Amino acid sequence: MKHYLLSVVQPADATPPAPDVLATIMRDVEAFNDELRAAGAWVFAGGLHGPETATVLRPEGGDVLITDGPYAEGKEYLGGLCLIRAEDLDAALEWGRKAALATTLPIEVRPFVDQH
């Protein structure tokens, strides 16, 4: 089994969903996580605070410079992630499809390097 990262792509200018809509999304995400666990594919998952909460550490002249804010600003940001185990890319893409339906957001699926 290989590891894949499912990244939740959050639009930066999105209006938060109404409470009843958010409750449905959170129920669907929990059901998705339960399905991952039951299949033995779940490793870790979690949502992230917005990019304004980020701190960036950059090596500079033998030291490390610390700055507030995201590393890069854009129209989207990483809103959450899910680390899974899957047999191959097709299986990972199927989990990504289910994640997209549960979250109602785009999901980026990426394999980890050097897995045998």
C-alpha positions, 0 to 999 in steps of 0.5 A: 500500500502506498501513501497519498495526500488528499488536500482540501482546496479552500477558496480564499474568498468563500463565504462560510456555509450556513450553519445547517449546510455546514452541519451536513458537510461535517456529518458527510466528512465524518462518514467519509473518515469512518469509511476510510477507517473501516477500509484500513485506508485512514492514517490521519486527517484534519482541518486547518485554520486560515492562512492568516494564522500561519508562521513562516520560517526561512533559513537566512545567513545561517539563521532562521527568519520568522514572519507572520502570514502565509508563505504564498498568498493566492485565490485558494489555500490548504484548508485541510488534509487527509493522509491515506493508504491506497493500493494504487493511484486509481484507488486514491483517486476514488477516495479523493472523489468521495472526499470532494463529495463530502467536503463540497470542495476541490481535492488534490490527490498526490502520492508520496515519493519513493514508495515501493 
